[in-house]
Amino acid sequence: GIDLNLVAKVRLRDSKKRADKALGGPQIRENLRDIEMLPYLVDLIRTILRARNRRAMATKELIPLLVKSHKNRECPPTTEMVARQIRMLAKASPGFCVLKTYPNREILRVNLKYAVVRARLEIGKVKQKEKKKLS
């Protein structure tokens, strides 16, 4: 016959998965993954803009450069993922960057004099808020 303890464990696991999904767990974990990449994104954006001697760039130009120069080769980021991370970064650290939206384009304006440490602290606060949602 079938082991009833095993059946009970499977049912418990399935009910936990359903409850997690109902509470938005997968979305929160995806947000956390994106937030964890933000400090690296800060460095990449600064490097790309400094190399071009610019403080602002259209996201249409910037996102492909970010995807191309990203170091994560096992799981390379998609353009949608980087666009989402840029929005998160602009919301998390408005002192570092501002996303200006115009009718036909978006421009990311970066304050290159803004302390990277401060931007990382602001990102850390956002990460803590997101982790609290999971628990």
Sine and cosine of phi, psi and omega as CSV:
sin_phi,cos_phi,sin_psi,cos_psi,sin_omega,cos_omega
0.00,0.00,-0.02,-1.00,-0.01,-1.00
-1.00,0.01,0.69,-0.73,0.03,-1.00
-0.95,0.31,0.88,-0.47,-0.06,-1.00
-0.93,0.38,-0.51,0.86,0.06,-1.00
-0.90,0.44,-0.65,0.76,0.02,-1.00
-0.90,0.43,-0.68,0.73,0.02,-1.00
-0.88,0.48,-0.68,0.73,0.01,-1.00
-0.89,0.45,-0.64,0.76,0.03,-1.00
-0.90,0.44,-0.68,0.74,0.00,-1.00
-0.90,0.44,-0.68,0.73,0.02,-1.00
-0.90,0.44,-0.65,0.76,0.03,-1.00
-0.89,0.46,-0.70,0.71,0.01,-1.00
-0.88,0.48,-0.70,0.72,0.00,-1.00
-0.90,0.44,-0.64,0.77,0.01,-1.00
-0.93,0.38,-0.59,0.81,0.06,-1.00
-0.90,0.43,-0.66,0.75,0.02,-1.00
-0.89,0.46,-0.69,0.73,0.01,-1.00
-0.90,0.44,-0.66,0.75,0.01,-1.00
-0.91,0.42,-0.66,0.75,0.02,-1.00
-0.88,0.47,-0.69,0.72,-0.01,-1.00
-0.91,0.40,-0.64,0.77,0.00,-1.00
-0.90,0.43,-0.54,0.84,0.00,-1.00
-1.00,0.09,-0.02,1.00,0.02,-1.00
1.00,0.07,0.36,0.93,-0.03,-1.00
-0.81,0.59,-0.76,0.65,-0.01,-1.00
-0.86,0.51,-0.64,0.77,0.01,-1.00
-0.92,0.40,-0.65,0.76,0.01,-1.00
-0.91,0.42,-0.67,0.75,0.03,-1.00
-0.90,0.43,-0.61,0.80,0.06,-1.00
-0.90,0.43,-0.67,0.74,0.06,-1.00
-0.87,0.48,-0.66,0.75,0.02,-1.00
-0.89,0.46,-0.65,0.76,0.05,-1.00
-0.87,0.49,-0.68,0.73,0.02,-1.00
-0.90,0.43,-0.69,0.73,-0.02,-1.00
-0.89,0.46,-0.62,0.79,0.01,-1.00
-0.90,0.43,-0.39,0.92,0.02,-1.00
-1.00,0.05,-0.19,0.98,-0.09,-1.00
-0.88,0.48,-0.67,0.74,0.03,-1.00
-0.86,0.51,-0.63,0.77,0.05,-1.00
-0.92,0.40,-0.62,0.78,0.02,-1.00
-0.89,0.45,-0.61,0.79,0.07,-1.00
-0.84,0.54,-0.75,0.66,0.00,-1.00
-0.89,0.46,-0.68,0.73,-0.01,-1.00
-0.89,0.45,-0.72,0.69,-0.02,-1.00
-0.88,0.48,-0.72,0.69,0.02,-1.00
-0.86,0.51,-0.70,0.71,-0.02,-1.00
-0.89,0.46,-0.73,0.68,-0.03,-1.00
-0.90,0.45,-0.72,0.69,-0.03,-1.00
-0.94,0.35,-0.63,0.77,0.03,-1.00
-0.90,0.45,-0.66,0.75,-0.01,-1.00
-0.89,0.46,-0.49,0.87,0.00,-1.00
-0.99,-0.16,0.07,1.00,0.01,-1.00
0.82,0.58,0.74,0.67,-0.01,-1.00
-0.76,-0.65,0.39,-0.92,0.07,-1.00
-0.92,-0.40,-0.18,0.98,0.01,-1.00
-0.58,-0.82,0.48,-0.88,0.01,-1.00
-0.41,-0.91,0.57,-0.82,0.06,-1.00
-0.91,0.41,0.67,-0.74,-0.02,-1.00
-0.89,0.46,-0.47,0.88,0.03,-1.00
-0.88,0.48,-0.56,0.83,0.05,-1.00
-1.00,0.10,-0.65,0.76,-0.13,-0.99
-0.94,0.33,-0.68,0.74,-0.09,-1.00
-0.87,0.50,-0.73,0.68,0.05,-1.00
-0.87,0.49,-0.57,0.82,0.04,-1.00
-0.91,0.40,-0.64,0.77,0.02,-1.00
-0.91,0.42,-0.69,0.72,0.00,-1.00
-0.89,0.45,-0.67,0.74,-0.04,-1.00
-0.92,0.38,-0.63,0.78,-0.07,-1.00
-1.00,-0.05,0.04,1.00,0.00,-1.00
-0.93,0.37,0.68,-0.74,-0.08,-1.00
-0.99,0.14,-0.27,0.96,-0.07,-1.00
-0.97,0.24,1.00,-0.08,-0.03,-1.00
-1.00,0.06,-0.44,0.90,0.00,-1.00
-0.93,0.38,-0.65,0.76,-0.02,-1.00
-0.71,-0.70,0.97,0.25,-0.06,-1.00
-0.90,0.44,0.61,-0.80,-0.03,-1.00
-0.96,0.29,0.51,-0.86,0.08,-1.00
-1.00,-0.01,0.24,-0.97,0.03,-1.00
-0.89,0.45,-0.59,0.81,0.01,-1.00
-0.91,0.41,-0.64,0.76,0.00,-1.00
-0.90,0.44,-0.70,0.71,-0.01,-1.00
-0.92,0.39,-0.63,0.77,0.04,-1.00
-0.88,0.47,-0.68,0.74,0.03,-1.00
-0.90,0.44,-0.66,0.75,0.00,-1.00
-0.92,0.39,-0.59,0.81,0.04,-1.00
-0.89,0.45,-0.68,0.74,0.03,-1.00
-0.89,0.45,-0.67,0.74,0.03,-1.00
-0.89,0.46,-0.67,0.74,-0.02,-1.00
-0.90,0.44,-0.68,0.73,0.01,-1.00
-0.89,0.45,-0.58,0.81,0.02,-1.00
-0.97,0.25,-0.63,0.78,-0.06,-1.00
-0.96,0.28,-0.63,0.78,-0.08,-1.00
-0.73,-0.68,0.97,0.25,-0.03,-1.00
-0.91,0.42,-0.33,0.94,0.06,-1.00
-0.96,0.29,-0.49,0.87,0.00,-1.00
-0.99,0.13,-0.73,0.69,-0.03,-1.00
-0.54,-0.84,0.45,-0.89,0.03,-1.00
-0.76,-0.65,0.72,-0.70,0.03,-1.00
-0.98,-0.19,0.93,-0.36,0.01,-1.00
-0.99,-0.10,0.78,-0.62,-0.01,-1.00
-0.95,-0.32,0.81,-0.59,0.06,-1.00
-0.90,-0.44,0.21,-0.98,-0.05,-1.00
-0.82,0.58,-0.60,0.80,-0.09,-1.00
-0.90,-0.44,0.06,1.00,0.01,-1.00
-0.25,-0.97,0.27,-0.96,0.09,-1.00
-0.88,-0.47,0.65,-0.76,0.01,-1.00
-0.83,-0.55,0.74,-0.67,0.07,-1.00
-0.99,-0.13,0.88,-0.47,0.04,-1.00
-0.97,-0.26,0.81,-0.59,-0.09,-1.00
-0.90,-0.44,0.69,-0.72,0.10,-0.99
-1.00,-0.05,0.99,-0.14,-0.08,-1.00
-0.94,0.35,-0.27,0.96,0.03,-1.00
-1.00,0.04,-0.16,0.99,0.00,-1.00
-0.92,0.38,0.71,-0.70,-0.05,-1.00
-0.91,0.41,0.81,-0.58,0.01,-1.00
-0.88,0.48,-0.57,0.82,0.01,-1.00
-0.87,0.50,-0.67,0.74,0.00,-1.00
-0.91,0.42,-0.67,0.74,0.03,-1.00
-0.87,0.48,-0.66,0.75,0.01,-1.00
-0.91,0.42,-0.60,0.80,0.06,-1.00
-0.90,0.44,-0.67,0.74,0.02,-1.00
-0.90,0.44,-0.64,0.77,0.04,-1.00
-0.90,0.43,-0.65,0.76,0.03,-1.00
-0.87,0.50,-0.62,0.78,0.03,-1.00
-0.90,0.43,-0.67,0.74,0.02,-1.00
-0.90,0.44,-0.65,0.76,0.01,-1.00
-0.89,0.46,-0.67,0.74,0.02,-1.00
-0.89,0.45,-0.66,0.75,0.03,-1.00
-0.88,0.47,-0.66,0.75,-0.03,-1.00
-0.93,0.37,-0.62,0.78,0.03,-1.00
-0.91,0.41,-0.57,0.82,0.02,-1.00
-0.90,0.45,-0.52,0.85,0.02,-1.00
-0.90,0.43,-0.53,0.85,-0.01,-1.00
-0.96,0.29,-0.54,0.84,-0.08,-1.00
-1.00,-0.02,0.00,0.00,0.00,0.00
